[in-house]
Amino acid sequence: MIYILRLIAIAIFAIVTFVFGCGYCLLSPRNPKHVYTFGRLFSKMSRVLGIKLEIRYADGAEQVGSAVYIANHQNTYDLFTVSGAIMQRTVTVGKKSLVWIPLFGQLYWITGNILIDRANRSKAVGTIGQVVEKIKKNKVSVWMFPEGTRSRGRGLLPFKTGAFHAAIGAQVPIVPIVCSSTDKVRLNRWNNGVVIVELMKPISTVGLEKEDVRKLLTQSRNIMAAKLEELDQEVAERNKH
């Protein structure tokens, strides 16, 4: 019964948000402020899923200016968890195919997010240049999932280089965002416990060159892997009570 009620609640929320959201965004289409508005709105649905969501900010994580945010990508629940950490004037970078998802795809595009063609390497490389230009020209931040796909309970997957090329090209910091594991969340369970999302300290890219991409990638992934393990241990202890 809980499972069915939650599915109905999510469906109603999605339809209302997508329909009215697209109408609202038509007043100022592709304005970066919309991503923040709807990201925070989606995170409110975590309560309906029985999740107690906690958003944490490391020292300096809230006063960064333009940056490249990188987050672990787990499953569909990301829509209702890590979305709560989206910062002002931040747009996300996603697959071009997302635009074909009914209602969601149209809202994703009109809110100002960046779509890339991952199937075409030359276009994807060109898009990184566009991301760099957008950061510099519009003074925005971008949010990317460096794993490139959902991990689905497999831990932190290998990172792709796009986010790190963008950060170095724009000479803006990398800000890691880590969400504790959500692979055990179940729609038919009343209480799904605590989920913690933490924005970590910025990693400077000042003076770095293309040759430093792999080093920056490795550094960022090691920091995120350690934080994910730490958060999962804390969540496991807290959810025992």
C-alpha positions in Angstrom: 0.0 0.0 0.0 2.8 2.4 0.9 4.5 1.6 -2.4 1.3 2.5 -4.4 0.6 5.7 -2.4 4.2 6.9 -3.0 4.0 6.1 -6.7 0.8 8.1 -6.9 2.3 11.0 -5.0 5.4 11.1 -7.2 3.3 10.9 -10.4 1.0 13.8 -9.2 4.1 15.9 -8.1 5.9 15.2 -11.4 2.9 16.1 -13.7 2.0 19.3 -11.8 5.7 20.4 -11.6 6.5 19.6 -15.2 3.4 21.2 -16.6 3.3 24.3 -14.5 7.1 24.5 -14.4 7.4 24.7 -18.1 4.7 27.4 -18.2 6.6 29.4 -15.4 9.9 29.1 -17.2 8.4 30.5 -20.4 8.5 33.9 -18.7 12.3 33.7 -18.7 13.4 30.6 -20.7 16.8 29.0 -20.0 17.5 31.3 -17.1 20.0 29.7 -14.7 17.9 30.6 -11.6 15.3 28.0 -12.6 17.7 25.0 -12.0 18.2 26.1 -8.4 14.4 26.6 -7.9 13.4 23.2 -9.2 16.3 21.3 -7.7 15.4 22.5 -4.2 11.7 21.8 -4.9 12.4 18.2 -6.0 14.5 17.6 -2.9 11.4 18.3 -0.8 9.9 15.0 -2.1 12.5 13.1 -0.1 10.2 13.3 2.9 7.4 11.5 0.9 9.9 8.7 0.2 10.6 8.3 4.0 14.0 9.9 3.7 15.4 12.3 6.3 17.6 14.4 4.1 20.6 16.3 5.5 22.6 18.8 3.5 26.0 19.8 4.8 28.4 22.4 3.7 32.1 22.3 4.4 33.9 25.6 5.2 34.1 27.7 2.1 31.7 25.5 0.1 29.0 28.2 0.1 31.1 31.2 -1.1 32.8 29.8 -4.1 31.5 31.8 -7.0 31.6 30.1 -10.4 32.7 26.4 -10.1 32.3 22.9 -11.5 30.4 20.8 -9.1 30.9 17.0 -9.3 28.6 14.6 -7.6 28.3 10.8 -7.4 25.4 9.4 -9.5 23.5 6.5 -8.0 20.0 6.0 -9.2 16.6 7.8 -9.8 16.6 8.9 -6.2 19.2 11.4 -7.0 16.4 13.6 -8.3 15.1 13.9 -4.7 18.4 13.8 -2.7 21.5 15.5 -4.3 19.2 18.0 -6.0 18.9 19.6 -2.6 22.5 20.7 -2.8 22.2 22.7 -6.1 23.6 26.2 -5.7 22.4 29.5 -7.1 23.3 30.1 -10.8 24.2 26.5 -11.4 23.2 24.5 -14.4 23.7 20.8 -15.0 25.2 18.9 -17.9 23.3 15.9 -19.1 22.7 13.5 -22.0 21.0 15.0 -25.1 18.6 12.0 -25.0 17.1 13.4 -21.8 15.1 16.0 -23.9 12.9 13.1 -25.3 11.6 12.1 -21.9 8.0 13.3 -21.8 7.6 16.5 -19.7 10.8 16.0 -17.7 12.9 16.5 -20.8 11.2 19.7 -21.8 11.5 21.1 -18.3 15.2 20.1 -18.2 15.9 22.0 -21.4 13.9 25.1 -20.7 15.4 25.6 -17.2 18.8 26.2 -18.9 20.7 23.0 -18.5 23.3 21.9 -21.0 22.7 18.9 -23.2 25.6 16.9 -24.8 25.8 14.1 -27.3 27.8 11.5 -25.6 27.5 9.1 -28.5 29.5 11.6 -30.7 33.0 12.1 -29.2 33.8 15.2 -31.4 30.5 16.9 -30.4 31.1 16.0 -26.7 34.6 17.6 -26.9 33.1 20.7 -28.5 30.5 20.9 -25.8 33.2 21.1 -23.1 34.4 24.2 -24.9 30.9 25.6 -24.8 30.7 24.8 -21.0 33.9 26.7 -20.5 32.5 29.7 -22.5 29.2 29.6 -20.6 31.0 29.6 -17.2 33.2 32.6 -18.2 30.6 34.6 -20.1 27.5 34.1 -18.0 29.3 33.7 -14.6 27.5 30.5 -13.9 28.5 27.2 -12.3 28.0 23.8 -13.9 27.1 20.5 -12.2 28.3 17.2 -13.7 28.2 13.5 -12.8 31.8 12.5 -13.7 30.9 8.8 -13.5 28.8 9.3 -16.6 26.2 6.8 -15.6 24.3 5.6 -12.6 26.3 3.3 -10.2 23.2 1.4 -9.0 24.9 0.1 -5.8 28.3 -0.6 -7.3 30.1 2.2 -5.3 31.9 5.0 -7.0 32.6 4.2 -10.6 35.6 5.4 -12.7 35.5 9.1 -13.6 35.4 10.6 -17.1 37.6 13.6 -17.8 35.0 16.1 -19.1 34.3 17.9 -15.8 38.0 18.4 -15.1 38.8 19.7 -18.6 36.0 22.2 -18.1 37.2 23.3 -14.6 40.8 23.8 -15.8 39.7 25.5 -19.0 37.6 28.0 -17.1 40.1 28.2 -14.2 37.4 27.7 -11.7 37.5 25.3 -8.7 36.1 21.8 -8.5 33.6 21.3 -5.7 32.9 17.6 -4.9 29.4 16.7 -3.7 28.9 13.3 -2.1 25.6 11.7 -1.3 25.5 8.7 1.0 24.4 5.4 -0.6 20.7 5.2 -1.5 20.6 1.7 -3.1 18.8 0.4 0.0 16.0 2.9 -0.2 12.7 1.1 -0.9 9.3 2.6 -1.8 7.5 0.0 0.2 9.3 0.8 3.4 7.8 3.5 5.6 11.1 4.8 7.1 14.1 4.9 4.8 16.3 6.6 7.3 18.9 9.3 7.0 20.6 10.3 3.7 23.4 12.8 3.9 24.6 15.1 1.1 27.8 17.0 1.7 29.3 19.8 -0.3 33.1 19.5 0.2 35.9 22.1 0.2 36.7 23.5 -3.2 39.7 22.2 -5.1 41.6 25.0 -6.8 42.6 24.7 -10.5 44.5 27.9 -10.6 47.6 27.5 -12.8 46.7 23.9 -13.9 47.0 22.9 -17.5 45.5 20.2 -19.7 48.3 17.9 -18.6 47.1 18.1 -15.1 43.6 16.7 -15.8 44.3 13.1 -14.8 46.0 14.2 -11.5 43.0 16.5 -10.7 40.6 13.6 -11.5 42.4 11.2 -9.3 42.6 13.6 -6.4 38.9 14.4 -6.7 37.9 10.8 -6.9 40.0 9.8 -3.9 38.5 12.5 -1.8 35.0 11.6 -2.8 35.5 7.8 -2.3 36.8 8.4 1.2 33.9 10.8 2.0 31.3 8.3 0.7 32.7 5.6 3.0 32.7 8.0 5.9 29.1 9.0 5.3 27.9 5.5 4.8 29.4 4.4 8.1 27.7 7.4 9.9 24.4 6.6 8.2 24.6 2.9 9.1 25.1 3.8 12.8 22.4 6.4 12.9 19.8 4.2 11.1 20.3 1.5 13.8 18.5 3.7 16.3 
